[in-house]
Amino acid sequence: MRHYQENEFDSIIQDILDHDDVKKLDSINHHGNSILDHSLKVARLAWKWGNRLHLDSRSLARGALLHDFFLYDWNRESLHPRRRFYEIHKMHGFTHPTTALNNASERFHLNRIERDIIRRHMFPLTLIPPRYPESWLVMIVDKIVAVGELPLYFRSLQK
């Protein structure tokens, strides 16, 4: 049964993983790993919990995979020649959900739940709370995964 479920998860997100711009996320540092690795962890965990809670697990997987779909390394000034590093670092938590939503909307058809997941995953930083249970779940799972990645992040700072 578990293998079947993993195949279901993979089939839900495969078209996203096949997109060239999503593949680029594998080379962008995020929490000491890549954005793609972080997003896959969030998507898989949210999808599993969503199934147990009888939520829209398809929207959970897809929205969670795209929640950090920004195509820049916010830790590196060189990728933003017109903006100072401290401006990017300071504002990233507030601005990247909109960037991710714009990027995802340009490349994929998103339903209302997926859009809300991406837009609201940084609550309470972004002030407006999530609208759907799926969005709340991704917001929580994202924070849990990020805390789990802290050791990787601190190790990456020492390099």
N, CA, C and O of each residue as an XYZ file, in Angstrom:
636
protein
N       0.826     -1.199      0.000
C       0.000      0.000      0.000
C       0.870      1.263      0.000
O       0.581      2.227     -0.708
N       1.945      1.240      0.810
C       2.829      2.401      0.908
C       3.452      2.734     -0.453
O       3.536      3.902     -0.834
N       3.890      1.694     -1.185
C       4.498      1.915     -2.497
C       3.485      2.552     -3.459
O       3.834      3.444     -4.232
N       2.252      2.095     -3.407
C       1.196      2.672     -4.242
C       1.020      4.152     -3.926
O       0.886      4.972     -4.834
N       1.021      4.492     -2.642
C       0.846      5.876     -2.236
C       2.001      6.747     -2.740
O       1.779      7.859     -3.220
N       3.218      6.245     -2.630
C       4.368      7.009     -3.121
C       4.261      7.220     -4.631
O       4.598      8.295     -5.127
N       3.800      6.215     -5.362
C       3.610      6.371     -6.810
C       2.543      7.415     -7.103
O       2.670      8.183     -8.057
N       1.495      7.448     -6.290
C       0.444      8.455     -6.462
C       1.015      9.854     -6.255
O       0.743     10.759     -7.044
N       1.802     10.037     -5.201
C       2.436     11.335     -4.942
C       3.300     11.751     -6.123
O       3.204     12.877     -6.612
N       4.147     10.827     -6.577
C       5.038     11.128     -7.703
C       4.257     11.526     -8.958
O       4.657     12.450     -9.667
N       3.155     10.840     -9.236
C       2.387     11.152    -10.444
C       1.707     12.519    -10.340
O       1.514     13.186    -11.357
N       1.345     12.941     -9.142
C       0.704     14.243     -8.937
C       1.653     15.393     -9.261
O       1.229     16.420     -9.792
N       2.927     15.225     -8.944
C       3.888     16.330     -9.074
C       4.838     16.198    -10.262
O       5.651     17.092    -10.497
N       4.751     15.100    -11.014
C       5.748     14.838    -12.058
C       5.846     15.938    -13.094
O       6.953     16.289    -13.501
N       4.720     16.498    -13.538
C       4.786     17.551    -14.554
C       5.506     18.795    -14.025
O       6.168     19.504    -14.783
N       5.375     19.049    -12.739
C       6.080     20.189    -12.135
C       7.579     19.893    -12.093
O       8.394     20.741    -12.456
N       7.934     18.697    -11.654
C       9.353     18.326    -11.563
C      10.034     18.307    -12.926
O      11.243     18.519    -13.017
N       9.275     18.057    -13.979
C       9.842     18.006    -15.334
C      10.093     19.390    -15.938
O      10.768     19.502    -16.961
N       9.564     20.432    -15.325
C       9.712     21.788    -15.870
C      11.142     22.292    -15.657
O      11.698     22.145    -14.568
N      11.731     22.883    -16.690
C      13.119     23.343    -16.625
C      13.368     24.345    -15.499
O      14.398     24.274    -14.829
N      12.451     25.267    -15.286
C      12.658     26.255    -14.222
C      12.585     25.627    -12.830
O      13.277     26.073    -11.915
N      11.773     24.619    -12.668
C      11.713     23.913    -11.376
C      13.020     23.148    -11.158
O      13.516     23.083    -10.034
N      13.570     22.580    -12.205
C      14.852     21.875    -12.097
C      15.952     22.814    -11.607
O      16.872     22.377    -10.915
N      15.869     24.096    -11.957
C      16.866     25.077    -11.516
C      16.887     25.219     -9.990
O      17.910     25.581     -9.410
N      15.762     24.936     -9.351
C      15.685     25.067     -7.887
C      16.644     24.118     -7.175
O      17.005     24.336     -6.019
N      17.051     23.064     -7.875
C      17.976     22.105     -7.269
C      19.376     22.677     -7.075
O      20.180     22.123     -6.325
N      19.665     23.784     -7.751
C      21.005     24.374     -7.640
C      21.015     25.664     -6.816
O      22.043     26.335     -6.725
N      19.884     26.007     -6.225
C      19.808     27.242     -5.440
C      19.744     26.897     -3.957
O      18.863     26.158     -3.517
N      20.681     27.438     -3.199
C      20.785     27.158     -1.764
C      19.565     27.685     -1.009
O      19.056     28.772     -1.282
N      19.120     26.876     -0.053
C      17.978     27.256      0.781
C      18.026     26.402      2.037
O      17.927     25.177      1.966
N      18.175     27.041      3.175
C      18.236     26.333      4.470
C      19.364     25.300      4.504
O      19.237     24.271      5.168
N      20.444     25.557      3.809
C      21.572     24.638      3.820
C      21.460     23.510      2.825
O      22.354     22.666      2.754
N      20.407     23.469      2.067
C      20.198     22.467      1.039
C      19.712     23.204     -0.204
O      20.046     24.376     -0.380
N      18.945     22.568     -1.059
C      18.407     23.275     -2.222
C      16.936     23.608     -1.995
O      16.262     22.996     -1.166
N      16.457     24.588     -2.748
C      15.037     24.920     -2.677
C      14.214     23.697     -3.074
O      13.180     23.422     -2.466
N      14.662     22.971     -4.079
C      13.906     21.808     -4.535
C      13.840     20.743     -3.447
O      12.776     20.168     -3.214
N      14.935     20.474     -2.790
C      14.928     19.474     -1.719
C      13.980     19.891     -0.590
O      13.180     19.086     -0.112
N      14.075     21.144     -0.175
C      13.199     21.657      0.880
C      11.727     21.544      0.450
O      10.888     21.073      1.218
N      11.427     21.968     -0.755
C      10.043     21.955     -1.226
C       9.495     20.542     -1.360
O       8.321     20.303     -1.075
N      10.329     19.607     -1.791
C       9.895     18.201     -1.863
C       9.600     17.632     -0.477
O       8.640     16.881     -0.304
N      10.418     17.985      0.503
C      10.151     17.526      1.872
C       8.811     18.062      2.368
O       8.007     17.323      2.937
N       8.584     19.346      2.147
C       7.326     19.962      2.584
C       6.152     19.324      1.843
O       5.136     18.996      2.456
N       6.286     19.149      0.536
C       5.200     18.583     -0.264
C       4.872     17.155      0.162
O       3.701     16.807      0.315
N       5.886     16.339      0.352
C       5.654     14.929      0.721
C       4.984     14.836      2.091
O       4.023     14.086      2.262
N       5.480     15.585      3.056
C       4.918     15.520      4.402
C       3.495     16.094      4.438
O       2.618     15.516      5.080
N       3.261     17.200      3.772
C       1.924     17.791      3.718
C       0.947     16.843      3.022
O      -0.193     16.688      3.461
N       1.395     16.214      1.944
C       0.556     15.265      1.212
C       0.166     14.085      2.105
O      -0.995     13.677      2.126
N       1.138     13.540      2.840
C       0.844     12.404      3.736
C      -0.153     12.800      4.823
O      -1.122     12.082      5.070
N       0.083     13.932      5.465
C      -0.828     14.376      6.518
C      -2.193     14.721      5.939
O      -3.221     14.439      6.553
N      -2.202     15.324      4.769
C      -3.466     15.672      4.119
C      -4.314     14.455      3.815
O      -5.535     14.491      3.969
N      -3.675     13.375      3.384
C      -4.410     12.134      3.148
C      -5.066     11.645      4.428
O      -6.231     11.246      4.424
N      -4.329     11.676      5.507
C      -4.874     11.216      6.793
C      -6.016     12.101      7.275
O      -6.951     11.627      7.920
N      -5.932     13.389      6.960
C      -6.956     14.337      7.402
C      -8.090     14.504      6.388
O      -8.994     15.314      6.592
N      -8.039     13.732      5.292
C      -9.056     13.777      4.238
C      -9.178     15.161      3.597
O     -10.276     15.642      3.318
N      -8.020     15.787      3.372
C      -7.963     17.078      2.697
C      -7.686     16.853      1.214
O      -7.536     15.712      0.778
N      -7.619     17.914      0.453
C      -7.314     17.845     -0.973
C      -5.810     17.609     -1.124
O      -5.027     18.552     -1.235
N      -5.428     16.343     -1.125
C      -3.999     16.010     -1.114
C      -3.310     16.369     -2.427
O      -2.108     16.633     -2.430
N      -4.032     16.384     -3.530
C      -3.431     16.790     -4.810
C      -3.028     18.264     -4.745
O      -1.910     18.618     -5.120
N      -3.925     19.117     -4.276
C      -3.597     20.543     -4.139
C      -2.489     20.745     -3.116
O      -1.632     21.612     -3.291
N      -2.499     19.960     -2.060
C      -1.442     20.053     -1.044
C      -0.077     19.769     -1.659
O       0.865     20.540     -1.475
N       0.027     18.671     -2.385
C       1.317     18.289     -2.974
C       1.810     19.342     -3.953
O       2.976     19.735     -3.903
N       0.952     19.797     -4.828
C       1.352     20.737     -5.872
C       1.626     22.129     -5.298
O       2.630     22.754     -5.641
N       0.749     22.609     -4.435
C       0.967     23.920     -3.818
C       2.215     23.941     -2.958
O       2.987     24.900     -2.989
N       2.412     22.872     -2.184
C       3.599     22.805     -1.322
C       4.881     22.737     -2.148
O       5.884     23.354     -1.788
N       4.854     21.999     -3.240
C       6.052     21.908     -4.081
C       6.426     23.275     -4.666
O       7.604     23.553     -4.891
N       5.436     24.113     -4.907
C       5.681     25.419     -5.525
C       5.736     26.566     -4.519
O       5.874     27.721     -4.920
N       5.631     26.274     -3.221
C       5.526     27.358     -2.236
C       6.762     28.257     -2.193
O       6.644     29.432     -1.846
N       7.920     27.748     -2.529
C       9.153     28.550     -2.560
C       9.724     28.620     -3.979
O      10.935     28.503     -4.164
N       8.879     28.806     -4.958
C       9.290     28.832     -6.357
C       9.809     30.218     -6.745
O       9.304     30.853     -7.671
N      10.827     30.668     -6.014
C      11.540     31.888     -6.384
C      12.857     31.423     -6.980
O      13.455     30.465     -6.490
N      13.306     32.076     -8.012
C      14.451     31.583     -8.787
C      15.704     32.391     -8.516
O      16.409     32.789     -9.443
N      15.979     32.633     -7.245
C      17.177     33.369     -6.879
C      17.673     32.869     -5.524
O      16.908     32.301     -4.743
N      18.941     33.082     -5.258
C      19.526     32.741     -3.966
C      19.523     34.005     -3.121
O      20.362     34.886     -3.311
N      18.594     34.093     -2.201
C      18.449     35.304     -1.397
C      19.605     35.486     -0.428
O      19.683     36.508      0.254
N      20.491     34.526     -0.358
C      21.684     34.640      0.487
C      22.872     35.238     -0.260
O      23.919     35.487      0.336
N      22.711     35.471     -1.576
C      23.846     35.946     -2.367
C      23.514     37.242     -3.081
O      22.574     37.305     -3.873
N      24.280     38.261     -2.799
C      24.078     39.582     -3.405
C      24.327     39.553     -4.910
O      23.682     40.294     -5.653
N      25.247     38.714     -5.370
C      25.650     38.748     -6.771
C      24.491     38.468     -7.725
O      24.556     38.848     -8.894
N      23.445     37.822     -7.256
C      22.312     37.536     -8.115
C      21.353     38.720     -8.213
O      20.402     38.685     -8.994
N      21.596     39.762     -7.429
C      20.758     40.952     -7.424
C      21.635     42.201     -7.531
O      21.825     42.900     -6.536
N      22.162     42.491     -8.699
C      23.114     43.599     -8.829
C      22.532     44.963     -8.476
O      23.284     45.857     -8.088
N      21.211     45.154     -8.599
C      20.620     46.460     -8.335
C      20.128     46.626     -6.901
O      19.714     47.717     -6.509
N      20.169     45.567     -6.130
C      19.680     45.658     -4.754
C      20.786     45.255     -3.792
O      21.582     44.359     -4.071
N      20.818     45.916     -2.688
C      21.819     45.593     -1.677
C      21.433     44.297     -0.965
O      20.253     43.983     -0.812
N      22.442     43.559     -0.537
C      22.222     42.270      0.111
C      21.279     42.388      1.307
O      20.373     41.569      1.455
N      21.474     43.383      2.154
C      20.637     43.480      3.354
C      19.179     43.743      3.003
O      18.290     43.335      3.750
N      18.911     44.413      1.886
C      17.526     44.643      1.475
C      16.853     43.333      1.089
O      15.692     43.103      1.428
N      17.571     42.490      0.392
C      17.035     41.196     -0.028
C      16.826     40.309      1.192
O      15.753     39.736      1.378
N      17.838     40.202      2.003
C      17.793     39.328      3.166
C      16.675     39.752      4.115
O      15.952     38.905      4.638
N      16.533     41.035      4.336
C      15.556     41.564      5.271
C      14.127     41.386      4.755
O      13.229     41.088      5.544
N      13.899     41.558      3.480
C      12.549     41.544      2.917
C      12.131     40.200      2.320
O      10.960     40.010      1.993
N      13.063     39.277      2.176
C      12.775     38.009      1.506
C      11.567     37.291      2.113
O      10.702     36.826      1.372
N      11.489     37.192      3.420
C      10.381     36.497      4.076
C       9.031     37.115      3.768
O       8.012     36.424      3.767
N       9.019     38.405      3.507
C       7.776     39.110      3.209
C       7.404     39.035      1.728
O       6.224     39.017      1.378
N       8.416     38.991      0.865
C       8.160     39.143     -0.569
C       8.170     37.843     -1.370
O       7.533     37.772     -2.421
N       8.874     36.821     -0.903
C       9.017     35.641     -1.759
C       7.721     34.869     -2.016
O       7.630     34.212     -3.053
N       6.709     34.907     -1.134
C       5.462     34.217     -1.508
C       4.818     34.799     -2.774
O       4.298     34.051     -3.602
N       4.849     36.111     -2.924
C       4.296     36.737     -4.123
C       5.129     36.385     -5.344
O       4.584     36.103     -6.411
N       6.444     36.400     -5.193
C       7.330     36.008     -6.295
C       7.064     34.568     -6.698
O       6.951     34.258     -7.884
N       6.965     33.687     -5.704
C       6.706     32.267     -5.982
C       5.358     32.080     -6.679
O       5.245     31.300     -7.624
N       4.343     32.797     -6.209
C       3.015     32.687     -6.823
C       3.041     33.191     -8.260
O       2.458     32.563     -9.144
N       3.702     34.303     -8.503
C       3.803     34.824     -9.876
C       4.523     33.833    -10.783
O       4.073     33.564    -11.897
N       5.642     33.290    -10.305
C       6.395     32.315    -11.103
C       5.549     31.077    -11.394
O       5.506     30.604    -12.530
N       4.881     30.556    -10.375
C       4.071     29.348    -10.542
C       2.884     29.603    -11.468
O       2.559     28.764    -12.308
N       2.239     30.755    -11.315
C       1.064     31.083    -12.144
C       1.428     31.234    -13.617
O       0.622     30.920    -14.493
N       2.640     31.715    -13.889
C       3.086     31.870    -15.273
C       3.371     30.528    -15.938
O       3.329     30.427    -17.164
N       3.660     29.499    -15.148
C       4.108     28.233    -15.707
C       3.120     27.079    -15.560
O       3.196     26.101    -16.304
N       2.193     27.185    -14.606
C       1.272     26.085    -14.307
C      -0.137     26.616    -14.071
O      -0.327     27.757    -13.650
N      -1.115     25.766    -14.349
C      -2.487     26.105    -13.982
C      -2.641     25.785    -12.494
O      -2.424     24.649    -12.073
N      -3.016     26.788    -11.703
C      -3.174     26.621    -10.265
C      -4.633     26.800     -9.876
O      -5.315     27.698    -10.370
N      -5.103     25.939     -8.989
C      -6.449     26.144     -8.472
C      -6.392     27.109     -7.283
O      -5.308     27.531     -6.878
N      -7.532     27.452     -6.734
C      -7.583     28.450     -5.664
C      -6.856     27.990     -4.408
O      -6.264     28.811     -3.708
N      -6.889     26.705     -4.113
C      -6.193     26.190     -2.931
C      -4.688     26.274     -3.132
O      -3.971     26.707     -2.230
N      -4.200     25.870     -4.292
C      -2.769     25.937     -4.580
C      -2.257     27.372     -4.510
O      -1.185     27.628     -3.960
N      -3.023     28.305     -5.068
C      -2.627     29.720     -5.005
C      -2.567     30.208     -3.552
O      -1.639     30.921     -3.169
N      -3.549     29.824     -2.760
C      -3.575     30.242     -1.364
C      -2.413     29.619     -0.578
O      -1.820     30.278      0.276
N      -2.095     28.377     -0.859
C      -0.956     27.715     -0.206
C       0.316     28.516     -0.443
O       1.060     28.811      0.493
N       0.556     28.864     -1.697
C       1.781     29.585     -2.047
C       1.777     30.989     -1.442
O       2.772     31.424     -0.861
N       0.679     31.677     -1.577
C       0.584     33.069     -1.132
C       0.650     33.205      0.383
O       1.193     34.191      0.881
N       0.111     32.243      1.130
C      -0.054     32.405      2.573
C       0.897     31.571      3.423
O       0.763     31.566      4.647
N       1.847     30.871      2.822
C       2.669     29.946      3.612
C       3.586     30.638      4.618
O       4.114     29.977      5.512
N       3.785     31.932      4.500
C       4.649     32.639      5.454
C       3.873     33.353      6.568
O       4.458     34.136      7.316
N       2.585     33.096      6.684
C       1.818     33.657      7.795
C       2.470     33.206      9.105
O       2.849     32.040      9.209
N       2.614     34.063     10.093
C       2.044     35.389     10.260
C       2.905     36.522      9.688
O       2.530     37.689      9.798
N       4.037     36.201      9.088
C       4.897     37.245      8.529
C       4.170     38.047      7.454
O       4.356     39.260      7.356
N       3.366     37.398      6.669
C       2.659     38.074      5.578
C       1.286     38.603      5.984
O       0.536     39.083      5.133
N       0.951     38.524      7.256
C      -0.224     39.131      7.882
C      -1.574     38.499      7.557
O      -2.370     38.290      8.472
N      -1.863     38.191      6.313
C      -3.169     37.629      5.969
C      -3.122     36.114      6.163
O      -2.282     35.440      5.568
N      -4.015     35.578      6.990
C      -3.964     34.143      7.281
C      -4.407     33.286      6.098
O      -5.120     33.758      5.213
N      -3.985     32.043      6.089
C      -4.448     31.113      5.057
C      -5.970     30.965      5.098
O      -6.591     31.093      6.153
N      -6.551     30.697      3.941
C      -8.001     30.590      3.804
C      -8.494     29.143      3.939
O      -9.617     28.911      4.388
N      -7.666     28.181      3.557
C      -8.098     26.786      3.488
C      -7.297     25.924      4.463
O      -6.161     26.258      4.801
N      -7.886     24.819      4.913
C      -7.144     23.904      5.803
C      -5.837     23.422      5.163
O      -4.837     23.239      5.858
N      -5.844     23.218      3.855
C      -4.633     22.779      3.155
C      -3.533     23.828      3.275
O      -2.360     23.491      3.439
N      -3.908     25.083      3.193
C      -2.930     26.178      3.306
C      -2.360     26.246      4.711
O      -1.162     26.461      4.891
N      -3.213     26.063      5.704
C      -2.743     26.037      7.094
C      -1.752     24.892      7.292
O      -0.720     25.053      7.944
N      -2.083     23.738      6.721
C      -1.209     22.576      6.885
C       0.161     22.825      6.263
O       1.179     22.524      6.886
N       0.208     23.364      5.056
C       1.496     23.646      4.414
C       2.278     24.685      5.207
O       3.493     24.560      5.363
N       1.599     25.700      5.704
C       2.274     26.721      6.514
C       2.966     26.066      7.724
O       4.114     26.385      8.033
N       2.268     25.164      8.392
C       2.813     24.494      9.577
C       3.940     23.542      9.188
O       5.005     23.549      9.805
N       3.706     22.725      8.165
C       4.718     21.759      7.723
C       5.980     22.474      7.256
O       7.086     22.014      7.540
N       5.837     23.584      6.548
C       6.995     24.350      6.083
C       7.861     24.781      7.266
O       9.087     24.704      7.200
N       7.237     25.225      8.325
C       7.992     25.668      9.506
C       8.659     24.483     10.209
O       9.790     24.601     10.682
N       7.978     23.362     10.278
C       8.555     22.157     10.892
C       9.778     21.698     10.099
O      10.830     21.416     10.674
N       9.632     21.628      8.784
C      10.749     21.204      7.927
C      11.902     22.190      8.036
O      13.058     21.775      8.120
N      11.610     23.491      8.035
C      12.663     24.509      8.133
C      13.434     24.377      9.450
O      14.659     24.494      9.461
N      12.741     24.139     10.536
C      13.421     23.949     11.828
C      14.308     22.709     11.768
O      15.424     22.716     12.287
N      13.819     21.654     11.140
C      14.632     20.444     10.981
C      15.860     20.659     10.125
O      16.843     19.928     10.253
N      15.816     21.654      9.252
C      16.954     21.946      8.373
C      17.962     22.911      8.994
O      19.002     23.184      8.395
N      17.671     23.422     10.170
C      18.585     24.380     10.808
C      20.018     23.858     10.936
O      20.951     24.610     10.654
N      20.237     22.608     11.348
C      21.637     22.133     11.407
C      22.344     22.211     10.055
O      23.520     22.569      9.995
N      21.643     21.883      8.977
C      22.233     22.008      7.634
C      22.583     23.463      7.324
O      23.644     23.768      6.779
N      21.659     24.345      7.688
C      21.867     25.769      7.436
C      23.103     26.279      8.175
O      23.934     26.976      7.593
N      23.224     25.933      9.453
C      24.367     26.406     10.235
C      25.671     25.813      9.726
O      26.705     26.481      9.747
N      25.635     24.556      9.267
C      26.835     23.955      8.671
C      27.217     24.667      7.389
O      28.404     24.849      7.116
N      26.238     25.072      6.601
C      26.529     25.757      5.332
C      27.144     27.132      5.575
O      27.908     27.621      4.743
N      26.823     27.757      6.696
C      27.414     29.065      7.013
C      28.889     28.958      7.365
O      29.632     29.928      7.213
N      29.322     27.804      7.830
C      30.709     27.607      8.241
C      31.624     27.368      7.061
O      32.845     27.434      7.209
N      31.066     27.092      5.888
C      31.893     26.802      4.699
C      32.498     28.059      4.132
O      33.219     28.002      3.135
